[in-house]
Structure formats: structure tokens, C-alpha cells
Amino acid sequence: MNQNQKLNILMFNMSKYSDWQKGVVNRNFHILHNLAKRDEINKIIAVDFLPFNWKRAIKTFIYDQILKDTRGTICFGDLTSQCWQISSKILVYSTIDSILNKKRIITELKRILDKEGMNNNLIVWNYNPMYIDYFNQFKQRLNIFDTVDNWLEHSSYQEYKNLLQKNYDTIKDGSDLIFTVSENLKQNLFNNQESAHWIPNAVDLDYFQNQTNISPKLQNIPKPIIGFLGILQDRIDLEILLNLAKNNPEKSLILAGPVWKNFPREKFNGLKNVYFLGPIGYSEIPSLYNGFDVGIIPYKINAFIKSTDPMKYYEYLAANLPVVSTPAPGIERFGNLIKVAKTPEEFNVMVNQALSEGKDRQREERIKILQNNTWGDRIEEMLKLINARWST
């Protein structure tokens, strides 16, 4: 395959690239960087999450223009936009023109595509349902939307629900391919239409298997350790956590990750076996998991959670942890590798059962199921669908 035959991608992200550089990663991060490893890909322009209100725009301006937060070589810049060369294949564009002048985004991206020689075999790949102005703008061969959760049900986007519904309808009609993290999204958000394909999350198995050190943040915390890593917010079942802490005073409950305003941290005051560790970078996660004795996923089962596919399933298992979870959709794919509990009382029983069984009981089964659930597998599946759609 020569350079003119390779695929070029314009990707609208659900995050800022600088957040990934700091170690806060998601599906979007893994797909982008695994695509960049493929010989079929020429270049990718990653568009940072576009601000949709003044608060986000001011924050973006401060990080881009004042703090110079993204690490890369600036190849384009003005007062409202920046573009960085991150590697030979990846460029990152960030702007606040989504608030000031949305037409400038298209103009500037066209200029960068021309400069980089990326107009041939161009795919627009979107993760951001708040932005849909890319249709019919770049002479792209394909439009792809990768659906990470149902933002209609996300607590942070309730005031934008009407706009999101309108945007999802446009995405549904205009996309050549739609990928979804869950069957629920494929069925309920996109009505099982022919262009929609369920492609679950995955894991970098080697990344978790090849690290054996234990995080210094756990050094003085008594074992056994019941651990959770994720955003502490209103989707967490508080009663499960409180019940675990109160009924297991001799065990430590680790809650790692950023604490949102809608999570009542004060409820844990006086519980000396509960430890809040704060945000954890991706580079720290394996060593954190190595110090856990069981990993927990205590989510409320609501409309939003039913649309998800937590990466924690895969990462906990890759780190050889026994796992206890509430009955989130898709969990049946892991068979008996994840214990499922519906009530705080059941959750406590399952956690103690997992602790008594230990980490090594199902080690081989965990590795076996994850060997076919890597990000490389997901990219292979996506590229097959792209090639099939490309040729029609």
C-alpha cells in the first residue's frame, strides 16, 4: 500500500489530548493510538473536545494559550486556536471557535488537511455528539460515529438533552458506520439499523500483565484491600460502599479517582477504613491494582449505566483481580469471572467470598478471555467494517 492509498482520519474527540498526556485515558484514547500504529493509516488530526459553553471555552483558552498544556510542536496557532504535531502520524487541533465562530473550525481544518496532504481517502471519525457540523464539509469518503455511552442520560448534559436528541438523529441518518460500546446503544439509540455495529471496549493486556510493583500510595494501608478506581459521582451506589465499610472494619476500602460535587464524600466521615486517593494517572493504574485484593464496580443500574461497557471489567481482570459488580449489561460475557450482586448485602457477601478465594484461583481463565478482547482486536474489527463499507 503506497502513501496515496493509506487512510487519513479527522477525529473529533470527547476529551482534551493534554488530559491523555497527563494519564486520564478512555476508549477514544485507545482507538486513536492503536489506529496510529497501523500501516493502513497515513495521518490523524485529533480535534480536542470542542467547548459548547463559555465556562468550557475559558478553561480551554487558559490551558491552550496561557498554560501551554499540550506537549507537542506548534504547527499552527492564533488567538483562538492551536495545532500541535505530536508524532509523525498524529496532530492535535484545539479551538474555542465553537463558541465564537463555528465556521472558522471548518476553514482552519481544511487548511491543515491541505497542508498535511490529507484530503485523499479521508474519514471523519466522531466521538462528540455535541458537534455535528462536519457532514458534507471535507469531501470525506466515510463518516464514522463511535458511541461511548448515551449522553442523553448523562447527568452532566441534561440541559442539552433536546440538542443531543436532534444531533443523534442527524448522526443516525448521516453516518456510514456507527460503532457502539454496548448492545443497548445499538438497539435503543440507533434502532439496530444496518450501519450500527456493537464493538465493546477492550484492554491492553500486556500493559497490566507486565508490571509487578505496588503503588506507594498503598504502602501504609492495611490489607486486605477492597478497591475501586473511577470517577466518584452520582452513578455510584453509595449504600453498597457504606455497607462494605461498616461491615468490614478490619478491611480497607480504597476509593481512587476524582470526587465530583454530586458525590457525598462527607457520608464517609468517621469511617477509618475508607481511603480517598484522588485522581490516578494511567501510568499508575497497574501498580494500584497490584495492591488491591478485589476490584469492585458498585454502579447504580440506571438508564445511563445500561448504555455503558466499563473498561474496569477488562482492566481489573487483566490485573488478575477477582471482581464484584452490580448487574450491568454485558457482564454475562465474562461468565463466572465476575461475581454479580444486586443488593448491598449480596455485594458484601460476594466481596468476602472473592477475598477468601484469592487472586490466583481463576488466573488462567482471566487471561484466556482477555486474549480476544484487546484494543488490537477491536481495531481489526473496525478496519474490516471500514474496508467493507469503502468498497460498496
C-alpha positions in Angstrom: 0.0 0.0 0.0 1.6 3.3 -1.1 1.1 6.7 0.7 -1.7 7.7 -1.6 -3.7 4.6 -0.7 -3.5 5.0 3.0 -6.3 6.3 5.1 -6.4 9.8 6.6 -8.6 10.4 9.7 -10.1 13.6 11.1 -11.2 12.6 14.6 -13.4 14.7 16.8 -12.5 13.7 20.4 -14.5 13.5 23.6 -11.5 14.7 25.6 -8.6 17.0 25.5 -5.3 15.5 24.3 -3.5 17.2 27.2 -5.6 15.2 29.6 -4.4 12.0 27.9 -0.8 13.2 28.2 -1.5 13.6 32.0 -2.7 10.0 32.1 -6.5 10.3 32.1 -7.5 7.9 29.3 -10.6 6.5 27.7 -11.8 4.4 24.7 -11.2 7.4 22.4 -7.5 7.5 23.5 -7.0 3.7 22.9 -8.7 3.7 19.5 -6.8 6.8 18.3 -3.4 5.5 19.3 -4.0 1.9 18.2 -5.1 3.2 14.8 -1.9 5.3 14.6 0.1 2.0 14.9 -1.5 0.5 11.8 0.3 0.6 8.4 -3.1 1.4 6.7 -3.2 4.8 8.4 -1.3 7.8 7.0 -2.1 10.6 9.4 -4.7 11.5 12.1 -5.8 15.0 13.1 -7.3 14.8 16.6 -9.7 17.6 17.4 -9.8 18.3 21.1 -13.3 18.3 22.7 -15.0 21.4 21.4 -16.3 23.8 24.1 -20.1 24.2 24.0 -20.4 26.9 26.7 -18.4 29.8 27.9 -17.1 28.1 31.1 -15.5 25.3 29.0 -14.2 27.8 26.4 -12.4 29.9 29.0 -10.9 26.8 30.5 -9.7 25.6 27.1 -8.3 29.1 26.3 -6.3 29.1 29.6 -4.9 25.6 29.1 -4.0 26.1 25.4 -2.9 29.7 25.3 -1.6 30.5 28.8 -0.5 27.3 30.4 0.6 25.7 27.1 -0.7 22.5 28.4 -0.5 20.2 25.4 3.0 18.8 24.8 4.0 19.0 21.1 5.4 21.2 18.4 3.1 24.1 17.4 2.5 24.0 13.7 -0.5 26.4 13.6 -1.8 28.9 16.0 -3.7 32.2 16.6 -5.5 33.7 19.5 -8.4 31.2 19.5 -6.8 28.0 18.0 -3.7 25.9 18.2 -2.5 22.8 16.3 0.4 20.7 17.6 2.5 18.0 15.9 2.5 15.1 18.4 4.2 12.5 16.3 4.8 11.7 12.6 1.2 10.5 12.4 -0.8 12.5 15.0 -1.7 16.2 15.0 -3.9 17.8 17.6 -6.1 20.8 16.9 -7.8 22.7 19.7 -10.0 25.8 19.5 -12.6 27.9 21.2 -14.2 28.9 17.9 -17.1 26.5 18.6 -18.3 29.4 20.8 -17.1 32.4 18.8 -17.3 31.4 15.2 -18.1 27.8 14.3 -17.5 28.3 10.6 -13.8 29.0 11.3 -13.4 25.5 12.6 -14.1 24.0 9.2 -12.0 26.7 7.4 -9.0 26.0 9.7 -9.3 22.3 9.5 -9.4 22.4 5.7 -6.2 24.5 5.7 -4.5 21.9 7.9 -5.7 19.0 5.8 -4.4 20.7 2.7 -1.0 21.5 4.4 -0.6 17.9 5.5 -1.8 16.4 2.2 -4.6 14.5 3.9 -7.5 15.1 1.5 -7.3 11.7 -0.2 -9.0 8.7 1.4 -10.3 10.9 4.3 -12.5 9.5 7.1 -14.3 11.8 9.6 -14.5 9.9 12.9 -16.5 11.5 15.7 -16.8 10.8 19.4 -18.5 14.1 20.3 -22.4 14.2 19.9 -22.4 17.8 20.8 -20.7 18.6 17.5 -22.1 17.5 14.1 -21.1 20.3 11.7 -18.7 18.1 9.8 -21.1 16.4 7.5 -20.5 17.2 3.8 -17.7 19.6 4.6 -14.4 17.9 3.8 -15.1 15.6 0.8 -14.7 12.7 3.2 -15.2 9.2 1.9 -16.8 8.0 5.1 -18.4 9.4 8.3 -18.0 7.2 11.4 -19.5 7.8 14.8 -18.2 5.8 17.8 -20.8 5.9 20.6 -19.3 6.0 24.1 -22.3 6.0 26.5 -25.7 7.6 26.0 -25.2 11.3 26.6 -28.9 11.8 26.7 -28.9 10.0 30.1 -25.6 11.6 31.4 -26.2 13.8 34.4 -23.8 16.5 33.0 -25.7 17.0 29.8 -29.4 17.1 31.0 -29.8 20.8 30.0 -28.7 19.9 26.4 -31.0 16.9 26.1 -33.1 18.4 23.2 -30.0 19.4 21.3 -28.4 15.9 21.8 -31.5 14.1 20.6 -31.5 16.3 17.4 -27.8 15.6 16.9 -28.2 11.8 17.5 -30.9 11.8 14.8 -28.6 13.6 12.4 -25.7 11.2 13.3 -28.1 8.2 12.7 -29.0 9.4 9.3 -25.7 10.7 8.1 -23.1 8.2 9.3 -21.8 5.4 7.1 -20.7 3.4 10.2 -21.8 3.6 13.8 -19.9 1.8 16.5 -21.4 1.3 19.9 -19.8 0.1 23.2 -23.0 -1.8 24.2 -25.8 -3.7 22.6 -28.2 -1.4 24.5 -26.9 1.6 22.5 -27.2 -0.3 19.2 -30.8 -1.3 20.0 -32.2 1.7 21.8 -30.3 4.7 20.5 -29.8 3.5 16.9 -32.7 1.1 16.5 -30.5 -1.8 15.3 -30.0 0.0 11.9 -27.7 -1.7 9.4 -24.9 0.8 9.9 -24.7 0.3 13.6 -22.2 -2.3 15.0 -21.6 -3.3 18.6 -17.9 -3.2 19.3 -17.2 -3.4 23.1 -14.4 -1.9 25.0 -11.1 -3.8 25.4 -7.8 -3.8 27.3 -4.0 -3.5 26.7 -3.4 -6.9 28.3 0.4 -6.7 28.2 0.3 -3.3 29.9 -1.3 -4.8 33.0 0.4 -8.2 32.9 4.0 -6.9 32.7 4.1 -4.7 35.8 4.5 -6.2 39.3 5.3 -3.2 41.6 2.7 -2.0 44.1 1.8 1.7 44.3 3.5 3.6 47.1 0.1 5.2 47.8 -1.0 1.9 49.3 2.2 1.4 51.4 0.7 2.2 54.8 -2.8 0.9 54.2 -3.8 -2.3 55.9 -4.7 -5.4 53.8 -6.9 -6.9 52.6 -7.8 -4.0 50.2 -11.2 -3.7 48.5 -10.6 -1.3 45.7 -12.5 0.9 43.3 -10.9 3.2 40.6 -13.1 5.6 38.7 -15.0 8.9 38.9 -16.7 9.2 42.2 -20.1 10.7 41.2 -23.8 10.1 41.5 -23.7 6.9 39.4 -22.0 5.1 42.4 -24.3 3.2 44.7 -23.5 4.8 48.0 -25.2 2.2 50.1 -23.0 -0.5 48.7 -19.9 1.4 49.7 -21.1 2.4 53.2 -22.3 -1.2 53.9 -18.9 -2.6 52.9 -17.0 -0.1 55.0 -19.2 -0.6 58.1 -19.4 -4.4 57.9 -15.6 -4.9 57.3 -13.8 -2.7 59.7 -10.7 -4.9 59.5 -10.5 -4.4 55.8 -9.6 -1.3 53.8 -11.9 0.3 51.2 -9.9 2.3 48.6 -11.8 4.9 46.6 -9.5 6.2 43.9 -10.3 8.8 41.3 -11.7 12.4 41.2 -14.5 13.2 43.5 -17.4 15.1 41.8 -19.6 17.6 43.6 -22.6 15.2 43.4 -20.8 12.5 45.4 -21.5 13.0 49.2 -18.0 12.3 50.5 -19.0 13.5 53.9 -21.0 10.3 54.4 -17.7 8.5 55.0 -16.6 10.8 57.8 -15.6 8.7 60.8 -15.0 5.5 58.8 -11.3 5.0 59.4 -11.0 2.1 57.0 -12.0 4.2 53.9 -9.3 5.9 51.9 -9.8 8.5 49.2 -6.7 8.6 46.9 -7.7 11.2 44.4 -7.0 11.1 40.6 -4.8 8.3 39.3 -2.9 8.6 36.0 -2.9 5.7 33.5 0.8 5.0 34.2 -0.1 4.4 37.9 -3.1 2.1 37.4 -1.2 -1.3 37.2 0.7 -0.7 40.4 -2.5 0.4 42.1 -4.3 -2.7 41.0 -1.4 -4.8 42.1 -2.1 -3.7 45.7 -5.9 -4.5 45.5 -7.2 -7.8 46.7 -10.5 -7.4 45.0 -11.8 -4.9 42.4 -15.4 -3.6 42.7 -17.8 -1.9 40.3 -20.7 -0.6 42.5 -22.7 1.3 39.9 -26.4 2.0 40.2 -28.2 0.2 37.4 -30.0 3.1 35.7 -30.6 4.2 32.1 -27.1 5.6 31.7 -25.3 2.6 33.1 -27.3 0.3 30.8 -25.7 2.1 27.8 -22.1 1.6 29.1 -19.3 -1.0 28.9 -17.0 -0.2 31.8 -13.3 -0.5 30.9 -12.8 -1.5 34.6 -14.2 -5.0 33.8 -11.3 -5.6 31.4 -8.6 -3.8 33.4 -9.4 -5.5 36.7 -9.3 -8.9 35.1 -6.1 -8.1 33.2 -4.5 -7.2 36.6 -5.6 -10.6 37.8 -8.2 -9.3 40.3 -11.3 -11.1 41.4 -14.2 -8.7 40.5 -17.6 -8.0 42.1 -20.1 -5.9 40.3 -23.7 -4.8 40.2 -25.5 -6.4 37.3 -24.5 -4.1 34.5 -25.4 -5.1 30.9 -22.8 -7.2 29.0 -21.4 -8.6 32.2 -22.5 -12.1 31.2 -19.8 -12.2 28.5 -17.3 -12.8 31.3 -19.0 -15.9 32.7 -18.2 -16.6 36.3 -15.1 -14.4 36.3 -17.2 -11.5 37.7 -19.4 -12.1 40.7 -22.7 -10.2 40.4 -24.6 -8.8 43.4 -28.0 -6.9 43.3 -28.1 -5.6 46.9 -25.6 -4.1 49.4 -25.9 -7.3 51.5 -25.2 -9.6 48.5 -22.3 -7.3 47.5 -20.7 -7.7 50.9 -21.1 -11.5 50.8 -19.6 -11.7 47.3 -16.6 -9.5 48.2 -15.8 -11.7 51.2 -16.2 -14.8 49.1 -13.8 -13.3 46.4 -11.3 -12.4 49.1 -11.4 -16.0 50.6 -10.8 -17.5 47.1 -7.8 -15.2 46.4 -6.4 -13.8 43.2 -4.9 -17.0 41.7 -7.9 -19.2 41.5 -9.0 -18.1 38.0 -5.8 -16.5 36.7 -5.7 -18.6 33.5 -9.3 -18.1 32.7 -9.0 -14.4 33.0 -6.0 -14.3 30.6 -7.7 -16.6 28.2 -10.9 -14.5 27.8 -8.9 -11.2 27.5 -6.6 -12.5 24.8 -9.5 -12.0 22.4 -10.5 -8.6 23.9 -7.6 -6.4 23.2 -7.6 -3.0 21.5 -5.8 -4.6 18.6 -8.7 -6.9 18.2 -11.1 -4.0 18.2 -9.1 -2.1 15.6 -9.0 -5.1 13.4 -12.8 -5.4 13.5 -13.3 -1.7 12.9 -11.0 -1.7 9.9 -12.7 -4.8 8.4 -16.0 -2.9 8.6 -14.4 0.2 7.1 -12.9 -1.7 4.2 -16.3 -3.4 3.5 -18.1 -0.1 3.5 -15.4 1.5 1.5 -15.8 -0.9 -1.3 -19.6 -0.5 -1.6 
